[in-house]
Amino acid sequence: MIPIINNTIRVKQVNVELVKTALKALTFGTKLTIANVTGLSVATCGNILNELSERGEAIEADLEQSNGGRPARRFMYNANYSYIACIYVSNDGGVYRTTHAVTNLTGEVIEENSAEVEIINYEVIDNLIEKLIYSYENIKAVGIGIPGIIYRGIIGAVDIKELADLPLATRLKAKYNLKVIVENDMNLIAYGFYKKQNYDEAKTITVVNFPKGNGSGAGIIVEGHIIRGNTNFAGEVSYLPFDKSREDQIKQTNSADGCFPLMVKTIGSIIAIINPETIVITGGLIRSNMQEDFSIACRKTIPHEHMPQIIIQENMQEDYINGLVSTTLESLTCDIQLIERRM
């Protein structure tokens, strides 16, 4: 009987998530309108709406205006039922900084702040999370952006040496019993940019970063999905087999002009391998007037019809936060999505 019981629980979880998703998309919803959107029965939607209302995740609004019959009960999603905490850390030329945002379940920012710190290690991140949980007791998930590679839960090559070889997510999950995700910064920036565009159909885009004093990196979105690769190494374009070692490449980053040929090779390689619709170029080596220079240089090797739109964007903090918030919110429903695929 256990498999049958487990399957029943999974079906219920999927149905609840369907109702919540529909309710978030609607200003108000009755059990009939939710049934029409989800394909579930009216009775099932009514039961789930009652359960959500009882625990405060849905709020009952005024009755729907009646055309002569009994007025229908209307519900709206309570976006402030719980919160998420999003944190990213950075090392910009030796200047360490933490940036955080607390949002509700529809991504509305409740608090946002950035602070320069002397060092970034586990204790700094842990203390910040502890402070946020103290201020917002109903935080249900934590998302963290790291300028490095995360493989099998361990932070590998990273721009902040104090975080190297750290199983950050595992330690934080064990301490706080919350959903915790740790993701590469460029993946989050690319995903945040992608989500902000509200494309009508799935697109392939790349965001490539050319910082001063560090190796280049890229975030790759293929048909709406982050491409991480087999070991989360996808996008580490500073390891491309050019005629210079990664260390020599970094030595050139003091000058945009001196590094320009290498940047063009990097962009050309991305175009040839990924064939994106858009490439966004950012970083400390980038100036706002370089868009045409990149286009002209890349067209020397890339056929015109395969050239992507090239965008120069100097500040991508909003995209970073957007990607971090979107990914963390999605992590709250990813278990349900896995259940749906297995059923």
Stockholm file with secondary structure:
# STOCKHOLM 1.0

chainA/1-343         MIPIINNTIRVKQVNVELVKTALKALTFGTKLTIANVTGLSVATCGNILNELSERGEAIEADLEQSNGGRPARRFMYNANYSYIACIYVSNDGGVYRTTHAVTNLTGEVIEENSAEVEIINYEVIDNLIEKLIYSYENIKAVGIGIPGIIYRGIIGAVDIKELADLPLATRLKAKYNLKVIVENDMNLIAYGFYKKQNYDEAKTITVVNFPKGNGSGAGIIVEGHIIRGNTNFAGEVSYLPFDKSREDQIKQTNSADGCFPLMVKTIGSIIAIINPETIVITGGLIRSNMQEDFSIACRKTIPHEHMPQIIIQENMQEDYINGLVSTTLESLTCDIQLIERRM
#=GR chainA/1-343 SS CHHHHHHHHHHHHHHHHHHHHHHHHSSSBCHHHHHHHHCCCHHHHHHHHHHHHHTTSEEECSCCCCSSSCCCCCEEECTTSSEEEEEEEEEETTEEEEEEEEEETTCCEEEEEEEEESCCSHHHHHHHHHHHHHHCTTEEEEEEEESEEEETTEEEEESSGGGTTCCHHHHHHHHHCSEEEEEEHHHHHHHHHHHHHCCSSCCCEEEEECCTTSCCEEEEEETTEECCCTTSCTTCGGGSCCSSCHHHHHHGGGCHHHHHHHHHHHHHHHHHHHCCSEEEEESTTCCTTCHHHHHHHHTTTSCGGGCCEEEECSCCHHHHHHHHHHHHHHHTTHHHHHHHHHC
#=GC SS_cons         CHHHHHHHHHHHHHHHHHHHHHHHHSSSBCHHHHHHHHCCCHHHHHHHHHHHHHTTSEEECSCCCCSSSCCCCCEEECTTSSEEEEEEEEEETTEEEEEEEEEETTCCEEEEEEEEESCCSHHHHHHHHHHHHHHCTTEEEEEEEESEEEETTEEEEESSGGGTTCCHHHHHHHHHCSEEEEEEHHHHHHHHHHHHHCCSSCCCEEEEECCTTSCCEEEEEETTEECCCTTSCTTCGGGSCCSSCHHHHHHGGGCHHHHHHHHHHHHHHHHHHHCCSEEEEESTTCCTTCHHHHHHHHTTTSCGGGCCEEEECSCCHHHHHHHHHHHHHHHTTHHHHHHHHHC
//
